[in-house]
Amino acid sequence: MLCPECKKSDTEVLDSRSEEKFVRRRRECLRCKFRFTTYERIEAPKIQILKRDGTIEDYQRNKMAKGIRLAMEKRPFGENQIENIVSDVEHELSRLKSKLIHTRQVGDIIINKLKDVDEVAYLRFLSVYKSFASAKKFQKEAEKLSK
């Protein structure tokens, strides 16, 4: 582990805490005494995504995270909360125990997570995911939430 300040590899772990989905480590550089925090998480699942057009691509965490961030833009959520949602979705994907997952499955998992967290983000994501062509479809989904 390189110190972000002096770029030397002489660091020690001062504190380590295991969370559900990651390990948080408080570190100190032995040379410049700079303290910093690192987060270790389980490597993303080695899966491939079957897209609607039939093409297959490797799973990309940052691509999924970007879609979730866009849905949650200007909502009262911080980066940690968004990362937690992304991690939750990854955890669900790994539980499927399949190496090839359809985009519909990924989208459905994201929708379920967002629905529990924020209705506006849910509707934003759903409108892109389901390709709403009119305000009526959007209104219909919003009415379902109200019930």
Buried (B, 14 or more C-beta within 10 A) or exposed (E): EEBEEEEEEEBEEEEEEEEEBBEEBBBBBEBEEBEBEBEEEEEBBEBEBBEEEEEEEEBEBEEBBEBBBEBBEEBEBEEEBBBBBBBBBBBBBBEBEEEEBEBEBBBEBBBBBBBEBBBBBBBBBBBEBEEBEEEEBBEEBBEEEEE
